[in-house]
Amino acid sequence: MKIFLYTDGSSLGNPGPGGYGIVLISEKGHYKEMSEGFRRTTNNRMELLSVIVGLETIRNKESEIVVVSDSKYVVDAVNKGWIDNWQKKGLSKKKNPDLWKRFLDARKGLNLTFDWVKGHAGNKYNEKCDHLAVKAAKGKKLKTDFGFEKIEAGDSSLF
């Protein structure tokens, strides 16, 4: 079975309030939308977190999963093999190491393909993810992105 994982992240200010949006669609017609907002984060963190949460949500781990994102940060890191090199170096001196470690765990054993799409260019599900991410970032009950706030405070104890 093939599953399409559409993702997007948003930050209103960089850093600022942020959110992610996810649309999951299976070949069998299953459809799921997800989003979550954070009080202080960055756009890249939300782009990456949207992929992570989407992958963690998929129950059928044997599926062929196509991740569709407008984030060059995420798509190039995977498709150009940067993440593999970063992993070999222990993610030293890389931004968002907490999320990249979580991504590496989330992708283990999965059959993944990453496709980049241009943002705000009319892709129906990318546009939906953008809407979900922005709405989440503007929400009233925003969560704390502890990883970002610890990094911003100079605390690397998470890693």
C-alpha positions, 0 to 999 in steps of 0.5 A, spaced: 500 500 500 502 507 498 501 512 503 502 520 501 504 524 507 503 531 505 507 536 510 508 543 512 511 548 517 510 555 519 512 560 523 509 567 525 516 570 526 522 566 525 523 565 531 516 566 533 509 562 534 509 556 529 505 550 527 505 544 523 500 541 518 499 534 516 495 530 511 495 523 510 492 519 504 492 512 503 491 508 496 485 505 500 482 512 500 483 513 508 484 521 509 487 524 516 489 531 517 493 533 523 496 540 526 499 542 532 501 549 534 507 552 539 508 558 542 516 559 540 519 556 535 522 556 527 520 555 521 525 549 519 523 546 526 516 546 524 517 543 517 521 537 520 517 536 526 511 535 521 515 530 517 516 526 524 509 526 527 507 524 520 511 518 520 510 516 527 503 516 526 503 511 520 501 504 523 502 500 517 510 500 517 510 496 511 507 501 506 511 505 501 511 512 504 511 518 499 513 524 503 511 531 500 514 537 502 515 544 500 521 544 505 528 544 501 531 543 508 528 537 509 527 534 502 535 536 500 537 533 507 534 526 505 535 526 498 542 529 497 544 524 503 546 530 508 543 527 514 547 520 513 553 524 513 550 528 519 549 522 523 556 519 522 558 525 525 553 525 531 549 531 528 555 535 531 554 543 530 547 541 526 541 545 527 535 542 531 539 536 533 533 533 537 529 533 531 534 530 527 535 524 532 527 523 532 527 523 525 532 518 524 528 514 529 522 515 526 524 513 519 528 506 521 525 500 517 520 505 513 520 505 505 520 512 504 521 517 498 521 524 499 518 529 493 519 536 493 513 541 491 514 548 490 510 552 496 504 556 495 503 554 487 497 550 487 498 543 490 491 542 493 494 538 499 500 542 500 496 548 501 491 544 506 497 543 510 500 550 510 493 552 512 493 547 518 500 550 520 498 557 520 492 556 523 495 552 529 501 557 529 495 562 531 491 558 536 490 559 543 493 553 546 500 553 544 505 548 546 512 549 548 517 547 543 522 545 549 527 543 544 528 550 541 527 553 548 533 549 551 537 551 545 535 558 545 537 558 552 544 555 550 542 549 554 544 543 550 543 537 555 537 534 551 543 532 546 
